[in-house]
Amino acid sequence: MIRDDFRSGKINLETTHKLLAKLNIRCNYIHLKCIFKQDNDRLKQGKITIEEFRSIYRIIAHREDVIEIFNTYSRSQKFLFEKNLVEFLTQEQYIYSMTKSFASEIIQKYEPIENVKQAHQMSLEGFTRYMSSSDCLLFNNECEKVYQDMTHPLSDYFISSSHNTYLISDQLVGPSDIWGYISALLKGCRCLEIDCWDGSQNEPVVYHGYTLTSKLLFKTVIQAIRKYAFITSDYPLVISLENHCSPSQQEVMADNLQFILGDALLSDMLDDFPDKLPSPEALKFKILVRNKKKGTLTETRERRHSDKHGQIQEFEEYEESDQEEEEDQVQESESLDVVRDNPEKGTRSRSLVRLPRFRKRRVKVALALSDLVIYTKAEKFRNFQHSRQYQQFNESNSIGESEARKLSKLAVSDFILHTSKFITRIYPKATRADSSNFNPQEFWNVGCQMVALNFQTPGLPMDLQIGKFLDNGNCGYILKPQFLRDSETKFNPNEALQNSNPLTLTIRLISGIQLPPSYSSNKADALVIIEIFGVLNDQVKQQTRVIKGNAFSPRWNETFTFIIQVPELAMIRFVVESQNILAGNEFLGQYTLPVLCMSKGNNPKGYRRIPLFSKIGQSLEPASLFTYVWYVR
């Protein structure tokens, strides 16, 4: 097969790359180019012979760490017998229900040499292919499908949520683009935001009001949402409207929603859920509108087939007076000082933690749009006591990150009780004009369902967001832990837990495989940072030593241990950097996932490969880390 490609005598770099791919050998093009030029193209003609190709093949396929494992179980023979493979899978990969047929399936799947395969044996090449395969990934493939109970009420789930979804750059002068919605939906997002304003010719438009961001037609946005709503996930999609339109253009919005979304739009309560939130399962393939609403669901049903044209509902709403961000920070700092310096005053301050200035304002809502809001009515948050007394089951709150952070520190028990009952959306503060994001973990820790991020901005917060929602089939819904759903819970993420059941996680970071080279050269001074995100006491960071000048196959062989008190909320992030003392370390790749998605079924240990992703979330295959992981709980 290979000789056919060398009929003309020699092949160039591009053909070499294609031939390796044909042989199922994945190789980073930059690394290949370096190997091609340095070690093989001796005459500098840009072409190599078949012998030089074989040399390149051996360099790329050679894995010293895998050879050591292979030699251990093959007793330094050329092949693994089936019984040797069973021994490896049982002792190292911790596969309890091991049978010869399972080992035979692996041989049939990965062994490239036909006569070795027929002899029920495995060569080093076949073993290397298995160890580099998806079967040995760190992420549990059971979590790649929807496996959680989807029959709880919506408020029992973390819901993948986007902020100002129409923006693909900054918040002030950047473009609005349909791609913002398409991209978020393809990533599994289940709550989109649309800022709606009056447009010309009675056509509502979408943009960031009072800024220079460009405008989209509302109906164009809804058309895109309808097309892509259920490609990644079958579960309900929430359209959160930030509605600044006049009643006449609100009626146009209602017409657009009904005509374009059709039967997918939930426009009436479900018969089985007249007084409680339905489940994601009950709302499969449904789109819900989140907006202000007047009246009850029963009244909405009674008006269902009536003519609502020209009917306007007007009501008073409490609106928080504008306060400078600096004032918020000063008040937060002073409140924390009160708690530290005087516990009695601290207790009193917790009950008064939220005393912002409110003013009443008149709100006008077209009845036609109001009646499309069923289980996701937007209600202004005033304080926890007011919510306990008056908030209805279908009402949800939006809280800015600064206020939410204050509440999570000073009234954490009330906050968790609130989120156990009502859907709570957290959004970035207005001063994030560059579309930067906050760390979502602090709000997941108190049970906030919709932690809305700027999906267009890469970095740590979006790595955590994407990593968290890898779980449960990337369907955009993650069942919250029992202690965040229980109204009697005593859980406090800010304090050490009593009678916890911690998980001890140990990771031996063995090596790197074709790491992305530094921008400045084809090499890198590689190091790996392993970081745990979760409750306060679980947050920790450890890192390897630096391996100088080697991005192709650095070896660390370093072991790290983490004791995780609340693994149900914990995320783990692996970051590969190239050390640069003067300019700061250069990011090369990362991978983030929930700690509890690391196990393979009941298998608490084994050799695992960690794929790496770029800053913007693109796969960097074959770049990866090779590890041995085990944990005890």
PEFENUR-V298128 format. One record per residue. N is the residue number from 1. PHI is phi in degrees with one decimal (none if undefined). Layout:
[[N:PHI] [N:PHI]]
This chain:
[[1:none] [2:-68.2] [3:-60.0] [4:-58.8] [5:-76.8] [6:-110.4] [7:-61.1] [8:-86.5] [9:105.1] [10:-136.0] [11:-128.2] [12:-91.2] [13:-61.8] [14:-61.9] [15:-66.2] [16:-59.8] [17:-62.1] [18:-67.2] [19:-66.7] [20:-61.8] [21:-63.0] [22:-63.0] [23:-89.6] [24:62.0] [25:-107.9] [26:-82.6] [27:-147.0] [28:-65.1] [29:-60.1] [30:-66.9] [31:-63.5] [32:-60.9] [33:-59.7] [34:-65.0] [35:-64.2] [36:-59.0] [37:-78.7] [38:-75.4] [39:-107.0] [40:-129.4] [41:-80.3] [42:-67.3] [43:-88.1] [44:56.6] [45:-95.2] [46:77.1] [47:-141.8] [48:-132.4] [49:-87.2] [50:-64.5] [51:-67.1] [52:-67.4] [53:-63.5] [54:-61.0] [55:-63.8] [56:-61.6] [57:-56.0] [58:-65.0] [59:-61.3] [60:-73.2] [61:-78.1] [62:-69.8] [63:-130.6] [64:-56.4] [65:-65.2] [66:-72.0] [67:-59.6] [68:-62.2] [69:-66.3] [70:-59.4] [71:-64.5] [72:-61.6] [73:-94.1] [74:-92.7] [75:54.9] [76:63.3] [77:-87.5] [78:-78.7] [79:-134.9] [80:-90.3] [81:-77.8] [82:-56.0] [83:-66.7] [84:-66.4] [85:-66.7] [86:-59.3] [87:-61.3] [88:-62.1] [89:-64.4] [90:-76.5] [91:-81.4] [92:-100.7] [93:-88.9] [94:57.7] [95:-89.0] [96:-68.1] [97:-85.5] [98:-80.5] [99:-130.5] [100:-64.6] [101:-65.1] [102:-66.0] [103:-63.2] [104:-63.1] [105:-62.3] [106:-64.5] [107:-61.3] [108:-63.6] [109:-80.0] [110:-115.2] [111:-77.9] [112:-85.1] [113:-92.3] [114:-61.6] [115:-69.7] [116:-68.6] [117:-60.6] [118:-64.4] [119:-84.7] [120:57.3] [121:-125.1] [122:-136.2] [123:-80.8] [124:-58.4] [125:-64.0] [126:-65.7] [127:-65.4] [128:-62.9] [129:-64.1] [130:-63.3] [131:-66.8] [132:-95.0] [133:-89.5] [134:-67.2] [135:-67.2] [136:-112.2] [137:-69.2] [138:-64.9] [139:-71.9] [140:-67.2] [141:-65.9] [142:-66.4] [143:-82.3] [144:-79.3] [145:-120.5] [146:-72.2] [147:-124.3] [148:-83.0] [149:-70.1] [150:-101.3] [151:-105.9] [152:-77.6] [153:-63.0] [154:-52.0] [155:-67.9] [156:-89.1] [157:-123.5] [158:-75.7] [159:-124.4] [160:-62.6] [161:-135.8] [162:-115.8] [163:-109.3] [164:42.7] [165:-59.3] [166:-72.0] [167:-86.4] [168:-118.3] [169:-145.7] [170:-81.2] [171:-94.0] [172:-113.9] [173:-128.0] [174:-75.1] [175:-77.1] [176:-93.3] [177:-150.9] [178:-58.3] [179:-57.6] [180:-56.0] [181:-73.4] [182:-62.1] [183:-60.6] [184:-62.8] [185:-64.9] [186:-67.4] [187:-85.8] [188:94.2] [189:-63.2] [190:-120.8] [191:-140.0] [192:-104.6] [193:-114.8] [194:-129.1] [195:-90.5] [196:-112.1] [197:-136.0] [198:-62.4] [199:-117.7] [200:-73.8] [201:54.8] [202:58.8] [203:-112.7] [204:-59.6] [205:-122.7] [206:-117.8] [207:-168.4] [208:-87.8] [209:-54.0] [210:63.0] [211:-128.4] [212:-98.6] [213:-65.8] [214:-73.0] [215:-116.8] [216:-121.6] [217:-72.8] [218:-56.5] [219:-65.9] [220:-66.0] [221:-62.6] [222:-64.9] [223:-62.0] [224:-65.7] [225:-61.1] [226:-60.3] [227:-68.3] [228:-108.7] [229:-56.4] [230:-121.6] [231:-74.8] [232:-89.0] [233:-139.4] [234:-85.7] [235:-87.1] [236:-56.9] [237:-111.1] [238:-106.1] [239:-101.0] [240:-93.0] [241:-93.4] [242:-98.5] [243:-100.3] [244:-114.9] [245:-84.6] [246:-69.3] [247:-54.7] [248:-66.3] [249:-80.0] [250:-64.1] [251:-65.5] [252:-63.0] [253:-58.5] [254:-61.2] [255:-61.7] [256:-59.5] [257:-60.1] [258:-70.7] [259:-71.2] [260:-79.1] [261:-82.6] [262:56.6] [263:-67.8] [264:-69.4] [265:-76.5] [266:-81.6] [267:-119.8] [268:-152.0] [269:-68.4] [270:-77.5] [271:-58.3] [272:-83.1] [273:-132.6] [274:-78.9] [275:-139.8] [276:-153.0] [277:-70.2] [278:-74.2] [279:-95.6] [280:-57.0] [281:-63.4] [282:-70.0] [283:-109.7] [284:-53.2] [285:62.4] [286:-110.4] [287:-112.8] [288:-107.4] [289:-98.9] [290:-108.9] [291:-165.6] [292:-69.1] [293:-146.2] [294:-117.4] [295:93.6] [296:-94.7] [297:-67.5] [298:-64.9] [299:-63.8] [300:-60.9] [301:-63.4] [302:-64.4] [303:-92.7] [304:-53.4] [305:-105.3] [306:-86.8] [307:-81.8] [308:-106.9] [309:-59.8] [310:80.9] [311:-87.1] [312:-122.1] [313:-103.5] [314:-124.2] [315:-151.4] [316:-89.7] [317:-131.6] [318:-80.1] [319:-121.6] [320:-72.8] [321:-65.6] [322:-65.5] [323:-132.7] [324:-67.1] [325:-56.4] [326:-62.9] [327:-65.0] [328:-57.8] [329:-67.4] [330:-62.6] [331:-63.6] [332:-63.2] [333:-62.5] [334:-64.3] [335:-63.4] [336:-64.4] [337:-63.8] [338:-60.8] [339:-64.2] [340:-68.0] [341:-83.9] [342:-145.6] [343:-56.3] [344:-66.5] [345:-63.6] [346:-62.0] [347:-61.0] [348:-66.0] [349:-68.9] [350:-65.1] [351:-71.5] [352:-109.6] [353:-59.4] [354:-122.6] [355:-124.2] [356:-73.2] [357:-84.9] [358:-115.1] [359:-137.7] [360:-86.3] [361:-142.5] [362:-88.4] [363:-120.7] [364:-112.7] [365:-129.9] [366:-65.7] [367:-57.7] [368:-61.5] [369:-79.9] [370:-56.5] [371:-75.5] [372:-85.7] [373:-91.5] [374:-113.9] [375:-100.8] [376:-131.5] [377:-74.2] [378:-83.0] [379:-128.2] [380:-62.3] [381:-82.5] [382:-108.1] [383:-163.7] [384:-66.5] [385:-64.1] [386:-61.8] [387:-63.4] [388:-61.3] [389:-83.6] [390:-121.5] [391:-70.4] [392:-90.4] [393:-59.1] [394:-96.7] [395:-100.2] [396:-124.9] [397:-116.2] [398:-113.0] [399:-128.2] [400:-66.8] [401:-59.6] [402:-66.5] [403:-66.6] [404:-63.4] [405:-63.9] [406:-62.0] [407:-65.4] [408:-69.4] [409:-92.3] [410:-101.7] [411:-143.2] [412:-63.1] [413:-65.7] [414:-64.6] [415:-64.5] [416:-65.9] [417:-61.5] [418:-63.2] [419:-74.5] [420:-73.5] [421:-111.8] [422:-124.2] [423:-66.5] [424:-125.3] [425:-108.7] [426:-110.2] [427:-129.8] [428:-65.6] [429:-69.2] [430:-64.9] [431:-74.7] [432:-82.6] [433:-65.9] [434:-86.6] [435:64.5] [436:-70.1] [437:-123.6] [438:-91.2] [439:-76.8] [440:-71.3] [441:-58.1] [442:-63.7] [443:-94.4] [444:-63.9] [445:-61.3] [446:-107.1] [447:87.9] [448:-64.0] [449:-76.8] [450:-109.7] [451:-97.3] [452:-87.1] [453:-118.8] [454:-79.3] [455:-64.6] [456:-78.8] [457:-107.7] [458:-72.5] [459:139.1] [460:-52.0] [461:-56.9] [462:-72.3] [463:-62.4] [464:-65.5] [465:-59.3] [466:-64.6] [467:-62.9] [468:-61.4] [469:-89.1] [470:-62.5] [471:-66.1] [472:56.9] [473:70.3] [474:52.2] [475:-85.9] [476:88.7] [477:-128.5] [478:-122.7] [479:-64.2] [480:-67.4] [481:-58.8] [482:-53.9] [483:-70.3] [484:-103.0] [485:-108.7] [486:-86.4] [487:-68.8] [488:-99.5] [489:-63.6] [490:-110.3] [491:-64.1] [492:-138.2] [493:-69.6] [494:-93.9] [495:-125.7] [496:-65.1] [497:-83.4] [498:-92.1] [499:55.8] [500:-80.5] [501:-117.3] [502:-69.2] [503:-110.3] [504:-99.7] [505:-110.5] [506:-120.5] [507:-126.9] [508:-98.8] [509:-85.7] [510:-85.4] [511:-159.8] [512:-112.7] [513:-121.1] [514:44.7] [515:-62.6] [516:-58.7] [517:-66.9] [518:-62.7] [519:-61.0] [520:-83.3] [521:-160.7] [522:-88.7] [523:-112.0] [524:-160.6] [525:-92.4] [526:-82.0] [527:-142.2] [528:-124.2] [529:-107.9] [530:-113.0] [531:-131.0] [532:-103.1] [533:-115.5] [534:174.0] [535:-67.2] [536:-51.6] [537:-74.7] [538:-94.5] [539:-76.9] [540:-155.0] [541:-136.0] [542:-134.8] [543:-144.4] [544:-82.2] [545:-75.0] [546:-91.9] [547:-101.1] [548:-74.9] [549:60.0] [550:-142.3] [551:-100.5] [552:-77.6] [553:-152.7] [554:-67.6] [555:-123.5] [556:-108.2] [557:51.4] [558:-115.8] [559:-115.2] [560:-128.7] [561:-123.4] [562:-127.9] [563:-104.3] [564:-111.7] [565:-71.8] [566:-126.4] [567:-63.8] [568:-61.9] [569:-110.5] [570:-82.4] [571:-117.2] [572:-122.7] [573:-127.9] [574:-106.4] [575:-122.6] [576:-104.3] [577:-130.1] [578:-106.6] [579:-66.4] [580:-141.8] [581:-65.8] [582:-80.2] [583:-95.1] [584:94.5] [585:-61.4] [586:-97.8] [587:-69.6] [588:-111.1] [589:178.3] [590:-153.5] [591:-149.4] [592:-130.4] [593:-156.3] [594:-67.0] [595:-55.9] [596:-77.2] [597:-96.8] [598:-88.2] [599:-79.3] [600:-100.5] [601:62.7] [602:-98.2] [603:-91.8] [604:-87.7] [605:-158.2] [606:148.4] [607:-75.2] [608:-135.8] [609:-102.8] [610:-112.6] [611:-70.3] [612:-110.8] [613:-125.9] [614:-74.8] [615:-59.1] [616:-95.2] [617:90.2] [618:-86.6] [619:-64.6] [620:-108.8] [621:-47.2] [622:-90.4] [623:-57.7] [624:-163.5] [625:-114.1] [626:-110.7] [627:-136.3] [628:-122.9] [629:-122.1] [630:-149.7] [631:-147.4] [632:-132.6] [633:-137.8]]
